[in-house]
Amino acid sequence: MRAVRTPAPTVTLEEYDRQVARGMSEAVWQNHVITLLLWCGFPRDTIYHTRNSIGSQKGFPDLVAIRHRAGVSTLVLVELKRQNGKLKKEQEVWLAALRSIAAVVNGMCSTVRVVVDVWRPADRGRILELLRNETWKE
Ligand SMILES: [Mg+2]
């Protein structure tokens, strides 16, 4: 019996992962992030997304999530973007304002951490590390 040779892979897992990230819509990416938040102990009841933004202030981050675990309360405010999506001016204003508050809170309190960030599909590994690490501070 002759051994069957499999062709050498032409695409690495890393390249495949980059291609998947590049082609992901923001809606699909958002579902991934919500799943990641749930896996990392954020209760579904405290994960918020504005479904219909008509009439709302422009630029507020896409997701807000809260978790109380291991003596640390975490507040996440993230703008989600496609891999090559650009921030709008209003989003930059909100993120800057929230980052200012986060820096003060994170600097003052060891039992509260505030995460203000822009998350893109290629950031998945970094996000998972960040959410798993109970003591991480921005
Ligand atoms: Mg967005």
Boltz pocket constraint, residues with backbone or C-beta under 6 A from the ligand:
constraints:
  - pocket:
      binder: B
      contacts: [[A, 26], [A, 62], [A, 79], [A, 80], [A, 81]]
      max_distance: 6.0
